[in-house]
Amino acid sequence: MDSLDHIEHPVIVYDGDCPLCRALVGSILKRDRGARFRFAAAQSPAGQAIQARRGADAIGEGTLLYIDSDRVLKRSDALLEIARGLGGSARLLAAARILPKRWRDWIYSLIARHRQSLFRRGASAGELETSYPDRFLHNDEEPH
């Protein structure tokens, strides 16, 4: 069986060059006490392999990906699924699902277009991986 056909831990593929994306990953890591999620920068060999296998392109679409055994979610859908998975106060964000997807994605795109200028600091992708080495996929490692 293809190891991408069954993923035990959802994978979040993010733009490792984006300070907002790295801040989001850092926030998820702190709140994900059950270590539910795994991560891969879209530019990393693992991130590129996952995107190619699932027919997705996070960097090409300037977006975040949430990948589990059944789905590849992008943009606001990915963000809302992550919030739902974190539980607690993060679940409040999941209430935004009542908004039409077109509106949610428009807001997401607006923020994404300006993310480099709005968010300039934060931990590097390497610093995040060093702090949480077991949560990041490396090289061409398959999620499990």
Secondary structure, DSSP 8 states (H G I E B T S, - for coil): --TTTS-SS-EEEE-TT-HHHHHHHHHHHHH-TT---EEEETTSHHHHHHHHHHT--TTTTT--EEE-SS-EEEHHHHHHHHHHHH-GGGHHHHGGGGS-HHHHHHHHHHHHHTHHHH---S--HHHHHHHSGGGB--TT----
